[in-house]
């Protein structure tokens, strides 16, 4: 009999028998996104908004078109996310003085509290996600996921991660 803390291996659909890892990736990604959403809910964020804010905290003011490229999302999705973040007082949008047709987006000074909340949430998410893995296993998983990402980026010319590595 298995210990209560052990979980049964997920059943891989027979059509995915030739790709059990490829079948596991979307399951893990969905569960990770759900866990992140629960941790970020108290901060008033939806999953994905914290990633956008992370880009803005790092980059400062950027053109909205550049932000869309950075987060690799549909422009309408980014616009809706920015509207919500702007209403909450976390971002500010203004015309780009160098090109009045372009819009600059930046994190507000008031978003500093949100940044600390996101940092704590991501630390908790990391601890929960990697519970039971020793430091070497965590490092190995990070290396393996980086390699998988690089493999997938070779198929996508506009992969943001690949562009970041080339720069």
VODOTOR-124614 format. One record per residue (C-alpha): residue number from 1; x, y, z; residue in one letter. Coordinates in pm, 1 decimal. Example, Ala and Ser with C-alpha at 12.3 -4.5 7.8 and 13.67 -1.06 7.14 Angstrom:
2
(r 1; (1230.0; -450.0; 780.0); "a")
(r 2; (1367.0; -106.0; 714.0); "s")
# end
This chain:
167
(r 1; (0.0; 0.0; 0.0); "x")
(r 2; (133.2; 344.4; -93.6); "x")
(r 3; (195.5; 607.2; 167.1); "x")
(r 4; (-66.9; 878.2; 178.9); "x")
(r 5; (182.5; 1140.8; 58.9); "x")
(r 6; (263.2; 945.8; -258.2); "x")
(r 7; (52.2; 1009.4; -562.4); "x")
(r 8; (-28.6; 770.9; -840.3); "x")
(r 9; (139.6; 845.0; -1172.1); "x")
(r 10; (-99.8; 1024.1; -1408.6); "x")
(r 11; (-230.2; 796.2; -1678.3); "x")
(r 12; (-91.0; 891.8; -2016.5); "x")
(r 13; (-357.1; 873.2; -2289.1); "x")
(r 14; (-282.1; 593.2; -2534.1); "x")
(r 15; (-261.7; 841.6; -2822.7); "x")
(r 16; (21.6; 1015.7; -2634.7); "x")
(r 17; (212.4; 694.7; -2556.6); "x")
(r 18; (491.1; 805.9; -2789.8); "x")
(r 19; (527.1; 1134.6; -2601.7); "x")
(r 20; (467.7; 1097.0; -2227.9); "x")
(r 21; (682.1; 1402.2; -2143.8); "x")
(r 22; (501.4; 1609.5; -2406.1); "x")
(r 23; (172.9; 1498.9; -2246.6); "x")
(r 24; (298.7; 1592.7; -1898.9); "x")
(r 25; (417.1; 1944.5; -1989.0); "x")
(r 26; (70.1; 2097.5; -2043.1); "x")
(r 27; (-62.7; 1925.5; -1729.8); "x")
(r 28; (221.7; 2065.1; -1520.3); "x")
(r 29; (190.7; 2410.2; -1680.3); "x")
(r 30; (-183.5; 2420.0; -1607.3); "x")
(r 31; (-135.0; 2313.9; -1245.4); "x")
(r 32; (147.5; 2566.5; -1200.3); "x")
(r 33; (-66.9; 2846.4; -1343.8); "x")
(r 34; (-356.5; 2748.1; -1114.4); "x")
(r 35; (-128.7; 2746.0; -808.6); "x")
(r 36; (14.3; 3085.7; -909.5); "x")
(r 37; (-337.4; 3221.3; -951.5); "x")
(r 38; (-431.4; 3118.2; -599.2); "x")
(r 39; (-123.8; 3285.2; -453.9); "x")
(r 40; (-174.4; 3605.9; -654.4); "x")
(r 41; (-548.4; 3636.9; -597.7); "x")
(r 42; (-508.3; 3826.2; -269.5); "x")
(r 43; (-290.0; 4079.2; -453.1); "x")
(r 44; (-572.5; 4135.2; -701.7); "x")
(r 45; (-377.8; 3986.1; -991.7); "x")
(r 46; (-477.8; 3731.6; -1251.0); "x")
(r 47; (-220.9; 3475.9; -1369.0); "x")
(r 48; (4.1; 3635.1; -1627.4); "x")
(r 49; (-31.8; 3988.4; -1496.5); "x")
(r 50; (256.6; 3931.6; -1256.8); "x")
(r 51; (480.1; 3833.3; -1549.5); "x")
(r 52; (392.4; 4156.0; -1727.5); "x")
(r 53; (466.4; 4353.6; -1412.6); "x")
(r 54; (800.4; 4171.4; -1374.4); "x")
(r 55; (896.3; 4288.4; -1724.2); "x")
(r 56; (796.1; 4645.8; -1641.7); "x")
(r 57; (980.5; 4649.3; -1308.8); "x")
(r 58; (1296.5; 4532.0; -1486.7); "x")
(r 59; (1271.8; 4734.0; -1808.3); "x")
(r 60; (1117.7; 5059.4; -1691.4); "x")
(r 61; (908.7; 5247.1; -1948.3); "x")
(r 62; (870.7; 5048.6; -2271.0); "x")
(r 63; (657.5; 5084.3; -2578.5); "x")
(r 64; (340.0; 4880.8; -2556.9); "x")
(r 65; (438.5; 4704.6; -2880.9); "x")
(r 66; (769.2; 4601.8; -2718.7); "x")
(r 67; (587.0; 4477.5; -2407.6); "x")
(r 68; (360.7; 4266.3; -2629.6); "x")
(r 69; (671.3; 4110.1; -2783.6); "x")
(r 70; (832.7; 4057.9; -2443.0); "x")
(r 71; (535.3; 3872.8; -2292.6); "x")
(r 72; (454.3; 3693.3; -2619.6); "x")
(r 73; (78.3; 3742.1; -2591.3); "x")
(r 74; (-194.9; 3857.6; -2827.5); "x")
(r 75; (-213.9; 4240.3; -2842.9); "x")
(r 76; (-579.1; 4242.5; -2734.5); "x")
(r 77; (-493.0; 4028.8; -2430.5); "x")
(r 78; (-211.2; 4265.7; -2334.3); "x")
(r 79; (-438.2; 4568.0; -2379.4); "x")
(r 80; (-699.8; 4417.3; -2148.7); "x")
(r 81; (-436.3; 4324.6; -1890.9); "x")
(r 82; (-292.8; 4675.8; -1902.9); "x")
(r 83; (-638.3; 4829.4; -1860.4); "x")
(r 84; (-692.5; 4626.9; -1543.2); "x")
(r 85; (-344.8; 4703.5; -1410.9); "x")
(r 86; (-390.0; 5072.9; -1490.4); "x")
(r 87; (-727.4; 5083.4; -1311.5); "x")
(r 88; (-561.3; 4923.6; -1008.7); "x")
(r 89; (-291.1; 5191.7; -1015.1); "x")
(r 90; (-4.0; 4955.5; -1097.5); "x")
(r 91; (83.3; 5086.6; -1445.3); "x")
(r 92; (69.6; 5412.7; -1632.2); "x")
(r 93; (39.2; 5454.4; -2008.4); "x")
(r 94; (134.3; 5770.7; -2193.9); "x")
(r 95; (223.8; 5878.0; -2546.8); "x")
(r 96; (586.0; 5818.9; -2645.5); "x")
(r 97; (742.8; 6165.3; -2688.2); "x")
(r 98; (964.6; 6024.7; -2966.7); "x")
(r 99; (663.9; 5889.9; -3161.2); "x")
(r 100; (319.4; 6017.3; -3062.2); "x")
(r 101; (157.8; 5714.3; -3230.6); "x")
(r 102; (332.4; 5480.4; -2986.1); "x")
(r 103; (234.4; 5427.8; -2622.9); "x")
(r 104; (481.9; 5395.2; -2337.4); "x")
(r 105; (389.8; 5169.6; -2045.6); "x")
(r 106; (560.0; 5180.5; -1707.2); "x")
(r 107; (508.4; 5050.6; -1355.9); "x")
(r 108; (397.7; 5317.4; -1111.5); "x")
(r 109; (586.8; 5400.7; -793.7); "x")
(r 110; (284.6; 5266.4; -604.3); "x")
(r 111; (345.2; 4921.8; -757.6); "x")
(r 112; (648.6; 4872.1; -529.1); "x")
(r 113; (424.0; 4712.4; -267.0); "x")
(r 114; (282.5; 4484.1; -535.4); "x")
(r 115; (636.4; 4387.1; -637.6); "x")
(r 116; (715.1; 4266.8; -285.6); "x")
(r 117; (385.5; 4073.8; -277.7); "x")
(r 118; (466.5; 3909.5; -612.4); "x")
(r 119; (817.4; 3823.1; -492.7); "x")
(r 120; (673.4; 3650.4; -184.7); "x")
(r 121; (410.6; 3468.1; -393.4); "x")
(r 122; (672.0; 3342.5; -640.1); "x")
(r 123; (896.2; 3227.1; -356.3); "x")
(r 124; (605.0; 3031.0; -208.5); "x")
(r 125; (517.0; 2894.8; -553.7); "x")
(r 126; (877.0; 2780.8; -604.9); "x")
(r 127; (882.7; 2610.9; -264.0); "x")
(r 128; (551.4; 2435.6; -331.2); "x")
(r 129; (643.0; 2338.9; -687.9); "x")
(r 130; (980.8; 2193.0; -595.7); "x")
(r 131; (892.1; 2039.4; -258.7); "x")
(r 132; (1070.0; 1709.3; -211.2); "x")
(r 133; (1350.5; 1789.1; -456.6); "x")
(r 134; (1699.1; 1835.8; -315.4); "x")
(r 135; (1915.5; 2129.9; -432.0); "x")
(r 136; (2094.5; 1923.4; -698.9); "x")
(r 137; (1763.3; 1793.7; -837.3); "x")
(r 138; (1629.9; 2151.1; -847.7); "x")
(r 139; (1938.9; 2268.7; -1035.6); "x")
(r 140; (1918.4; 1973.7; -1273.8); "x")
(r 141; (1550.2; 2038.3; -1340.3); "x")
(r 142; (1629.9; 2401.7; -1418.7); "x")
(r 143; (1901.8; 2297.7; -1664.3); "x")
(r 144; (1679.0; 2040.0; -1830.3); "x")
(r 145; (1388.7; 2283.3; -1867.4); "x")
(r 146; (1626.5; 2540.8; -2019.5); "x")
(r 147; (1739.9; 2282.4; -2272.7); "x")
(r 148; (1380.0; 2185.5; -2354.3); "x")
(r 149; (1295.4; 2554.6; -2400.1); "x")
(r 150; (1595.2; 2602.0; -2630.2); "x")
(r 151; (1493.1; 2296.0; -2833.5); "x")
(r 152; (1142.6; 2433.1; -2877.7); "x")
(r 153; (1273.9; 2780.3; -2962.0); "x")
(r 154; (1473.3; 2644.6; -3255.7); "x")
(r 155; (1136.5; 2577.8; -3420.7); "x")
(r 156; (1011.5; 2932.4; -3357.6); "x")
(r 157; (1198.7; 3221.7; -3516.2); "x")
(r 158; (1024.3; 3478.1; -3295.6); "x")
(r 159; (1072.7; 3292.9; -2967.7); "x")
(r 160; (1129.0; 3560.9; -2700.3); "x")
(r 161; (1354.2; 3331.1; -2497.8); "x")
(r 162; (1571.4; 3261.3; -2801.3); "x")
(r 163; (1594.1; 3630.5; -2882.5); "x")
(r 164; (1702.2; 3699.8; -2523.8); "x")
(r 165; (1980.3; 3443.2; -2549.9); "x")
(r 166; (2105.0; 3583.5; -2882.7); "x")
(r 167; (2123.9; 3938.9; -2749.4); "x")
# end
